[in-house]
């Protein structure tokens, strides 16, 4: 260290000696030397001016391009608290531990620990990931930066790196003042994809590659350093002996695709903590509805319990939207209070689109659509005990001339082989009714046949409910597997078609009654279909028959691996 300081002082002495020598030379040389010196200085100054002008232009351009599209929120500005984050109490408990660490960074370091640097929030859109980060920052009383990962990307190589560097530089400054700081990066997968897959952002003509990701990795886990001007001055003079401390900057990121992230992002010291933020269950939705419905004027028919039962699979963002749309619909009809019918209309508009009646449709075509949807409704009503018929309509919504939709009676995470076969029969029921009661085949079954084929393919080639235990998931592509299984799939579909034809013929009065009411009213609710069944048969909804294939006599109650289609939003005509 002493040798390094002596070298620096020796350079300073040499520069001073050189300046003294030049001054003596100019003083002794007279006016001629002065004139030559002024000419050289003038040329040098003009050259420096031209260079500075070009540099200023480039600096201005890059400053404009490298401006961080970041929203900085100081403690207390949002006012969001734990009471405002509803629907996932387990998530809140985990987040409170993060707040405890942020509040006690100093004490935690004195115990020998290191402040956490990364928290990854995973989950579908609308589940409240960014809002949770705001609540954490407000509860911990630390600054909060909101940035979107795509905003770091730029066509010029290096500009995105400057944005990331500037973001973390400011965060460290604020962390020294407030004790800690939170950076929230939304859609982190835009710049954090695995580098071998070509992720990490890009630059001009493809340059840059993983450079942006590498910069993020460095900024999240930098060496211990202090880049303040005062610290640099003291270090240059050899007067700073204290170990540099790393400010407590917590990076919170959100993604819907955690599986595509680079492994370097997920290692300890970066995003070593994962928190899954999923759609709430019934109790969670009930909590969310209680929170939002307290803020609106409504009558006694719109209760949190009833609304929570109708919205299985909804995220908090969707719930907030539906509640607000209910108020909009009530206001448009001139009412002072929103009711359950407004809520239903809001849900139907959100899920299926606005009503667009086809006034020029002939009576014969209306009859075709009515019987088509009546077939779906009868099969749903009789074969799916875990679902309730929600709405049957022959009024056009979006691209569908009609639809028959169900809602689950409760959250379910498994489906038996009998239930999958029942789903196939529901898809085929419209064609069965067309053949049995209309004496013709219509072209409105395209989506029905596609769904039935996919269900049959999954039944045989994914969950091992047929004669083989082969799974197409092992080969990565189900299209080829569907071709290989085509004869067996076709045989299964014909088998289920025969069974559903028998079902609709045995309940022909039920099919006709629903079709006639659809032609009169345009749409029917599940309650109205219940009333039709009771009027015809004098009893409530019966237990469904056991649905099997020709070679199966028992229900194995096996579970399906991927049950993402549990919430049936409607069979389209």
N, C-alpha and C positions, 0 to 999 in steps of 0.2 A: 504493500500500500504506500509506504514512504517513497519507494523508487518511482511509483506512478505519479505521485505528487511532484517529485523533483523534475520529472520530464515535462509536466505541465508548466511549472514555473520557468524552466529553461526556455521553452517555446515563447513564453511571454516576454522574457528578457531579450531574446533575439529579435522579436518584432519591434520592440521599443528601440533597440540599437539601430535597426534598419531605417526606421522613421527618422531618427536623429541624423543619420548619415545623409539621407535624401534631403533633409532640410538644410544642412550645412552646404551640400553641393549646390542647391538652388540659390542660396544666399551669396555664395562666392561666384557663381556663374554670371550674374548680372541679368539685364533685360532680355538678352537672347535666350537664355535658358528658361526664363519666365514665360516668354512667348511660346516656345516649343511645348512647355508643360501645359499651358492653358489650352493649346490646340489639341493635344492628346486627351486632356481631361474632357474637353467639349465633345470629341468623338466618342469617348467612352460613355459619357452621360447620355448622348443621343442613342447609342446602342442599348444602354441599360433601359432607357425610356421605352424603346420599341419592344424590348423583351418583356418589360413589366406590363406593357399594354396587352400583349398577347397572353401573358400569364393571367392577368386580371380577367380577360375574356373567358379563358378556360375555367378559371376558378369560379366565375359567376355562373357559367353554364353547369359545371358539376355541382355547385352549391344548390342550384335550382333543382337539378335532377336527383341530388342525394338528400333532399329534404325529407326527413322522416315523417311519414303520415301516421303520426303517433299522437294519441290523446292522453294527456297527463292529468291525473286526478289527484288532488292533494287530500290528506286525511279529513274526513268529515264532509266532503263535498257531495257524495252520493247519498249518505245517510242510510244505506242498505245494511240491515242487521240480520241476525239469525232468525228473527221473527218473520222476516220477509222472504226467506228461502224455505219453501214448503214442498212437501211431497216425498222427500228422501231423508228421514231422520238419521239413518245410518251414515249417509254422506256428511251430514252436519257434524256428527260426532268425530269423524275422521278429520274434517276440516278444522275443528276446534283445536285439535292437537297441533296442527300447523300454526295456528294463531298463538298458541302458548309458546311455541319455540321462537316465533318472531318477536313476541313481546319481551322474552327473556334471553335475547341473544348474548348479552354481556355475561349474565350469570351462567349460561350454558357453556360459553367459551372458557370461563373460569373453572368449570368442572372438567375441562379437557376435551370437550366435544367441538364439532364443527357445524356451523349453521347449514341447514339443507339448502341446496342450490336449484333443485328442479322438482316440479310436480306435474305429471302428465294426466290430464283429464280426458278420458275416453268415453264415447257414447254417441248415440244418434243425435241428429240435429234437434234443437228445441228443448233439450232436457235441462238447460240452465248452467252450462259449463262456464261461460263468460260471466254470468251473473254471480256464480259461486266465487269466482276469483275476486270480483268487486267486493263481495261481502267479507271475504277473508282480509282484504286490504283495509276495509273500513273498520272491522273489528280489531285488527292489529294496530290501527292508527298509523299506517305507513303510506307513502305515496304509491300510486298505481298507474302503470303505463299500459295502454291498450293499443296493440298493433296487430295488423293482419299480415301473415307470412307472405302472401303474394305481393304486398306492397314493397317488399325488399327486392324483388326481382326487377332487373333493368336490362335494356338492350346493350348498354355500355359495360364492358368488363370492369369490375372493381367498384362500381357505384353502389351496388347492393352491399358490398363489404363495408363501405363508408357509412351506410345507414345503420348497419348493425353495430359498428364501432361507436358511432355517435349515440345510439340508444343506450348502450351499456355504460358509456362514459358519463352520461347525465344521471343514470340510475345510481352509479357509485357515488357521485357527488351528493345526491339526495339521501343515500343510505348513511353517509357520514353525518348528515344533519339530523335525520329522524331515527337513526339506529338500524333501519332496514328499508328495503324498497322491493316492490313486486313488479315484474314485467310479465304481461299476459300476451302471448302470441297465439292468435287464432289460426286454425287450419295449418298447423305446423307441418303437415305432410307435403305442403306445396314446396317447401325447401328442404325438408328432412327425409326425403325418400332415400332408400338404400342406394349408395353410389354405384354399385354394379348394375343397378337397374336404370341408370341414367338420370337419377334425381339430383336434387341439390341446387336447382336453379340454373340459369344459363347466362351467357353474355353475347356480345356482338358476334355474328357468324358462328354461333355455337361455342364461342370461347367462354371460359369461366367454369363450366361443368360443375364440379362439386366445391368450387371455391367459396361459394356463399355458405354452404353447409359447414365447411372447414372453419370459416370465420366464426360461425355460431358456436361451434364446439370449443374454439379457443376462448371466446368471450364468456361462455358459461363456466369454464373451469380454467381461469388464467393463473399464472404464477403470482405469488405474493409480491405486490409492487405498489408503490405510491407515486403517481405521476403528477402530483401537484407542483406548481412552479417553485414554491418555497422548499419542498422536499428535494427537488432537482438541484437547486442552488446549494443547499446544505451538503448534498452528496458530492457535488463537484468540488467543494472546498474541503471535503473530508471531515465535515463536522457532524454528519448524521450517522450514528451507530445503531439506532433503534431498528428492530426488525419491522419490516413493512407488514401491515395488517390488511387482510382482505375484507372489504365491506360486505355486509350481508345483503346480497341481491338474490331474490328468489325468482326464478323463471317458471311461470305457470303456462303450460301450453295445452291446447285443445285439439283433438282430432277425431274424425269418424273412422279413420283407417290406421289403427295402431300397428297393424301387421306389416305395413310397408315401410316403417321407419328404419333408419340406419341403426345398426347395433351400437355404434359409437355414441348415439344420442341416449341410449337406454342403459348405458353402463353406470355403475356407482359413481357419484360425483356430478352426474348430470341429471337426466330424468330417471332417477333410481326409484321413484315412488309413482305408482299408478293408482288412479282412483276412477273406478267405473261409474259413470253417471248414466243410469238407464231410465226408461220411462217408469213412472210410479205405478205401484199396484193399487188395489181398490182403496186401501186405507190412505195411501199417499194421495190419490186423486181426490178422495173425500176431503183431505186437509187442504188441497189446492183450491177446490171449489168453495169451501168455507171461507177461504181468504178472499177470493175474487167476488163471490156473490154477496159478501157483506158490503161491498163498495157500490153495488147497483141496486136500483129499486125494482123489486120483483114481488109477485104474489105467492101464495102458499103452494101453488102447484109446482113451482120450480124449486126443488129442494136439492141440497148437495148430495144426498143419498141416491136420489133418482138419477141425477146427472152423472155421478161417478159410475153407476152401473151401465150407463149407455156409452161410456167413452173408454172402454177397455183398449189399452194400447196407445192412448193419447199422451203426448208430452205436455209439460206445463205450458209451453208456448202455445200449443194448439188449444189447450183449455182456456187460456187467457183470450185467445182470438175468438173462440166460440161464444164465450160469455159476452164479449163486446159486440159481436154480431147479433146476438139475441137482443141486446138493447137497441141496436140500430134498427132491426126489424120491428120491434115494438114501437119505436119512435116514428117509423115510417107509416105505421097504421094508425097513428094518432093516440096511442095508449100511454098512460103514465107509468104503468108497471109492466115489466117483462114477465111472460108466463112460460109454461113448459112447451106449448106449441111453437112459440118463438124460438125456443132452444132447439127443438126438433128441426124446424125449418133452417136454422143456422147450420146445424150439423149436416143436413142433407145437401145444402148448397155447397158447403165446404168439401164434402166427400164426392159429390157427383156433378156439381155444376148447377147453373140456373135452369129453371124450367123453360123449355122452348117448345110449346105445343105445335104440332104440325096440323094446321087447320084444314089443309087441302087433302089430308089423307082420307082415302075412301073407307066406307064402312067395312068392306071385305078385308082390307088390310088391317084395320083396327081390330077386327075379330081375330085375324091371324096372330097379331101381337098379344092380344088378351089371352088366347089359349096357350101360347108359348110361355108367357110368364106364369099363367095358372099352373102349368106343369111343374115349373121350378118350385113354385110356392107349395104345392101339395107334397112334393118329395121332401122339401125342407121341413115342412110341418110334421110329417109322419116319420121321417128317418133320422132326424138330427135332434136328439133330446137335449143335448148340451147347448143348443142354439135356439134362439127365439126369432121368429119372423119379424123383421123390423118394418119393412115397407115393400109393397108390390105396386108397381106403377106402369102404365102404358103411355105416360107423358114423357116426351123426349127430354133427356138431360145429357148435355155434352154430345158424344157420338152414339149414344145408345137410344134406340127407339123405346125401350122399356127395360125394367130391371126388377129382380126379386132379391132383396138383401136381408141378411140375418145379422144378429148380434149375439155374441156369446153371453150365456147367463152368468158366467164367472170366469176368472182367469184359469186357463188350462195350458199345460206345458207338454202333454203327451196325447197321442192319438192312437187308438187301437186299429187293428186291421179291419175290423167291422166298420169303424167310423170312416176310414179311407174309402172303403167300398161304397159306403153310403154317399160320400162326397162325389164319387164317380156317377152314381145313379142320379144324384141331383143335377149334375151337368147334362146327363142324357135324357132327363125327364121331359124336356121341352120337345125333343125330336120324337119321343114316344107318344106324347099327346098329339102332335101333328099327324102322325101316322094313324093313330087309333081314332081320333075324333074329327080331324079335318080331312083325312084321306089323301094327304099330300106331304111332301117334304119341302121345307123352306130354307132359304140361304142364311137365315139369322142365327144358325148354330155354329158359326165358325169359331167364336171364342169358347163356346161350350165344348166342342170337340177337342180343341187345343188343350183346355184345362183338364178334360177327362183323360186325354192321352198322357199328359204330364203326370197326373195322379197315378195312372196305371203303370207308367214307367217307374215311378218312385216306389210303388208297391212291389214291383217285381225286381227292380234293379238297383235299389238304393237301401231299403230297409229289410230286405230278406224275408218278405211275407209270402213269397210264392214257393215254387219247388226248389229254387236255388238260393244260395247264400252269396252269390256274386254281387258286388257293388260297383256301379259305374264310377263312383267317386275315386276309385283306385287308379283309373286310367285318365282322370283329369277332364274328360270330355264326355258329356252324356249324349251328344248327337249321334256319335257312332254306336254307342250302346243302344240307343233307341232303335236304330236300324237293325241291329243284331237281334233285339228282342221283339221286333215288329210282329212276327206271327203270334207270339204268346200274348202281347199287348192286345192285338186285335181279337184274339179268342176271349180274353178277359172282358173287353168292352162289349162284345156280343153277349156274353153271359150276363153281364149287369144290365144290358138293354132288355133282355128277356124278363128279368126280374122286375125292373121298373115298369115295363109295359103291363105286367100282371098287377102291379100295385095301382097304377092309375085307372085300369079298367075296373078294379074292385071298388075304387072310390070315384067313379065317374060322376056321381052327383056332386061331389065336392069340387071337382074340376069345373064342371059347368057353372056351379054357383059362383065360384070366384071369378070366372071369365065374364059372366053376366054383370056382376057388380063392378068389375073393372071397366066394362063398356059404359056403365051408367055414371060412375064417379071419377074415373081416370086413375085413381090410386086407392090403395087400402093399407091400413096399418095392421100390425100384428094382432091388436085387440079385436079389430073387426073380423079378421080371419078366425079368431077364436070363437066369436059369436056365430059365424056361419057354420062352423063345425058342430057346435052345441045345438044349433037349430036343426041341423040335418040328422045328427046321430043321437042327440039327447044325452051326451056325456062329454066330459072334458077330454083334452088331448090324450090319446092312449099311449101306452108304452110302445116304442118302435119295435118292429120285428128284427130278429138277428140277421144281419146281412152277411152272407158268405158266398164263396164261389161254389161251383158244383162239387169240387173235391174236398171241401172243408165243411165240417159239421160243428166246429167250436170256435169260440172267440179267444184267441191267444193273448189278447190285451198287450200287444207289443207296442213300443213307443216309436214314434217317428223322430228322426234325428233333427231335421230342420223343420220347425213348425212356424215358419214366418208368415204363412197364409192363414193363421188361426182366425184373424178378424176378417170375415168375408164381407167385402164391400159391395157385393152384388153381382149377379150373373147377368151379363148384358145380352140383349137380343141382337 
